[in-house]
Amino acid sequence: MKEEIAGRKPDYGFFSRLTYGVGEIFGGGCFVIINAFFIVFLTNALGMNPALAGTIPMIGKIWDAVTDPIMGNIVERTSSKYGPKRFYILVGSIASGIMFVLIWVDIHASSMIANYIYYMLMYCLFNTAFTVLSVPYNGLLPDMMDDYAMRAKFSNVRMIFSTLGAMICGLVPGMIINPTNDASLYIKCGILFGVIFFICSIIVFFGTWERQKEPVKMTLGESFTQAASVFRSRSFLIFLGLYLFGQGGMDFISGMAVYYVEHTLGAYNDSVNYYLPILAVMMVSQLIGMLIFGPVMRKTSKKKAIVIAAPVRLIGVLGLFAFSHHGAPLIPILLLAALIGLGNAGSLTGIFAIMADMTDVDELITSVRRPGIVPSMATFIRKIASGFSVAIIGFMLSAVNYSEELAKAGLDQTAATQHGIGICFILAPAILSALLLICALLFPVTDKEFNLVQKEVARRKGDEAGEATEEEKQILKKVTGFEYDDLWKKENAGLKNNKAI
C-alpha cells in the first residue's frame, strides 16, 4: 500500500533542507530578543523592579507545563489533509507572529500592577501561540524521514538558520534599541520581527511534507499521563540534561549581555558600543561552527559534537574574568566571544540532531510512535530553561542592588553592582557548561545504538527476523533503562496494554 503524504513531494535535496530549517529563525531568534531585551524593556523603559520583572517569564513557563503536553496530544489526535503537524504550523505561525508584537506594546498604565498583569498575560498568550507552532515543528522531522544520517543533515541546516536568526535578532535590535530606556524603540522591533517570524514559519508549511498516519485514540485527559511517561526513558532523561544545560547556558549569556556590556564594561552608548561587535563575532563564529561541527557529527557521533563544544564554551566564558571592567580592551573579549560562539555551535548541532532520535527510543519502549508528544516535552524543557534563566537573572540583578530608577533615568549603577553583574554573567553559564559536558559523556546513543534501536523496532513489528543477542539486550537496556522483556508495552506509555491507538 502506497504511503500517503501531506504537503509537497518528498525531496531530500538542499532546497528541502532550507524550507524545513528556515522555521528555526523564529525558534532561535525570538528567544534571543526576549532573553536579551524583555527584562531590559520592563526595567529600563517601564521602571519595573528587576526581581518582579523576572517572574513574568517564569510564570509563562509554568503555564507551558500545561500547554506543551496537551498540545503534543492534540497533534497526535488530529487528522488533517495538510498533515496534523503542518496544519498547526500554519495556525501557530499566524497567532505567534501577532502575539510577539503585543508583548512589546507600551500600554502607559498608571500603576505597576496594571503593567505587571498586562505583560504577564501577553507573555502567557505568546507562549501558548508559540507552543502551537513549535511542538509540531519539533515533531515534524521524524514524520518526514527515518534515515539517521539524513535527519542529521536536515537538523544541521536547521541549526544554521537558528544561528542566522540569532545573529539578526541580536544585532538588529541592538542597533535600534539605543538608548534602552526608550519604550517606543521596542515596539518597532516587535513589529519588524513579528512579520519576519510569520514569513519564515509559513515557508515551512509550504515547503515540507508529512507522512499521514492514523490519529492516536486517546482522551485529552491522558495528556499528562502520556507526557510523564516520556521521562521513563533513560536516554531522554539525559537528553533533557543536554537540552537544559546547553540552552540554559546560552540563555544566561544572551539575557545578561546588555547589562554586562552597559554596566560592567561601560560600553553601551553612542560613543562606545561593544555590544554589537561582541554579538557579531559570537554569532559569526557560531555560524562557522555549524559548518565545522556538521561534518564532525556525521563522521563521529552527535554526542561527540557536544563533548568537544562544551569545554570550548567553558574556556571562553571563564576567560572573561580577566576583562570584566570599565576600559577593558575589546580584542581579547572578541576572541573569547568567538570561543563561546564555537561552543554554542557544537552544542546546538548535537542537541537538535539528537532530539529527532528520541522518538525512536520512545517507540521501542512503548510500542507507540509519538513524534508529537516526545518533542513537546523537550520543547517544554527548553521553555522552562529560558523562563527560569530570565527569572534568575532578575533575582541576580536585584541581589547585586540593580536600581531600576537609575536605569530609567539613564544613569550609571554603583561600582559594586557593576562588578556583581560581571560575576553573574560569567559564573552561571560556566557552571551550566560543565554540567552539559557531564551529560554529554553519559549520553548512551551513537549511530551504533540508534541503528540497533531501529532494528529492534523492526523485529517487534515483525518486519525483521532473528532474535537479539545478549550483548544487544544489554545495549538496549543501557539506552532505554528497561529490561529487554519489558520493552514494547503500551502501559509504558501510560496506556492500558489493550488500548486502541
VENVEN-V404327 format. One record per run of one state. SS is the DSSP state (@ for helix, = for strand, . for the rest). FROM is the first residue (numbers start at 1). LEN is the number of residues. If there is no record, write none. Layout:
ss=SS from=FROM len=LEN
ss=SS from=FROM len=LEN
This chain:
ss=. from=1 len=4
ss== from=5 len=3
ss=. from=8 len=6
ss=@ from=14 len=8
ss=. from=22 len=2
ss=@ from=24 len=22
ss=. from=46 len=4
ss=@ from=50 len=28
ss=. from=78 len=6
ss=@ from=84 len=19
ss=. from=103 len=9
ss=@ from=112 len=27
ss=. from=139 len=1
ss=@ from=140 len=5
ss=. from=145 len=3
ss=@ from=148 len=29
ss=. from=177 len=6
ss=@ from=183 len=25
ss=. from=208 len=1
ss== from=209 len=3
ss=. from=212 len=8
ss=@ from=220 len=13
ss=. from=233 len=1
ss=@ from=234 len=31
ss=. from=265 len=3
ss== from=268 len=1
ss=. from=269 len=4
ss== from=273 len=1
ss=@ from=274 len=26
ss=. from=300 len=2
ss=@ from=302 len=22
ss=. from=324 len=6
ss=@ from=330 len=37
ss=. from=367 len=6
ss=@ from=373 len=27
ss=. from=400 len=4
ss=@ from=404 len=5
ss=. from=409 len=6
ss=@ from=415 len=28
ss=. from=443 len=4
ss=@ from=447 len=15
ss=. from=462 len=8
ss=@ from=470 len=11
ss=. from=481 len=3
ss=@ from=484 len=3
ss=. from=487 len=3
ss=@ from=490 len=4
ss=. from=494 len=8
